[in-house]
């Protein structure tokens, strides 16, 4: 059966106390609405319709995509009114209604819910709550059949004792939705058009309201303030950590791990505390990641070791290679097999060949460095003249003395050597020593300045 998805994302979120529209606040590095859209895409609908209101232009700008249809709700008159704004664009046999501030809803849960939908049946997602305050209550008859949803503010004292709450997530037959929305009334405490009133209409029309349960309360929790946002963040990370551990990853402390993207992992991976993985990360077998590392859009090949406090972005660390502690690999950095980058070394658009080493305190930018080459402490590639970038090329088995400055463009042949403290401005042939430093003078009897 064909499917249209409507995502309600027009609310202001005043309790966030923010200029940013509520649905753009992030969970795990991605906006709440972004999470919901990604989940919706996995259901392969014929259309995804996002109802926007407060901060509409910013929402549209941040999330614009060819497969999204943005619908403006200029006045926020309730959830029923919001869905009605998208009604002219809906033509599928089933319509699923989601919420832009409920980012943890699972694809599998929604798939189960959609199986409930037919011409004579709609699907309603509910959740059992320890504290249902604020939730609409699911009212059933003596046989357990759903009769209606009563909003908390409109509920009687007896109805408020009901622990089964409405999540707001609803899947309905598309041919019926227009009629139900057209019959909604705003005769309630809030003066709004409640989408939940559709349930009582469906019952009156002889349809069955089939319920599906969310796995837990957190899956369907919305974020109305920063406290709830932090709860969603922690639960997302808890789920991510569990999934990795099921795949064989050792997390030294799952509570101190953050995933802000997607990660592919091999076997026998070990991740220490306070590691952040962002974007697209690939971690192969036997990789070890030390504490306090940030790894973004990078590939860690088999047996790689990332030591404490290192920052990698857009980098690839080769098989058996290691970097850190306190190393920084910027975009375009590539460590060959068994290469080594030590503490306080920064790479940018630089390739280190197999077994090459840069032990400490160096900057290597726009460089191609051959196998087994050794970079002495304090070495820098002078790759930028204030307007343009230039490349440094070092052959195999080159030895760069400490505190060398390699002024690009420059090429050093295989087995070339530079003396410590040299400024190298010209090419160095293979098997050659280059010394580019001022001649030392010793001045006898020199007196240091004194303070006046």
Buried (B, 14 or more C-beta within 10 A) or exposed (E): EEBBBBBBBBBEBEEBEBEBBBBBBBBBBBBBBBBBBEBBBEBEBEBBBBBBBBBBEBBBEBBEEEEBEBBEBEEBBBBBBBBBBBBEEBEBBBBBBBBBBBBBBBEEBBEBBBEBBBEEBBBBBBBEBEEBEEBBBBBBEEEEEBBBBBBBEBBEEEBBEBBBBBBBBBBBBBEBBBEBBEEBEBEBEEEBBBBBBBBBBBBEEEBBBBBBBBEEBBBBBBBBBEEBBEBBBEBBBBBBBEEBBEEEBEBBEBEBBBBBBEBEBBEBBBBBBBBBBBBEBBBBBBBBBBBBBBBBBBBBBBBBBBBBBBBBBBBBBBBBBBBBBBBBBBBBBBBBBBBBBBBBBBBBBBBBBBBBBBBBBBBBBBBBBBBBBBBBBBBBBBBEEEEEEBBBBBBBBBBBBBBBBBBBBBBBBBBBBBBBBBBBEEBBEEEEEBEBBEEEEEEEEEEEEEEE
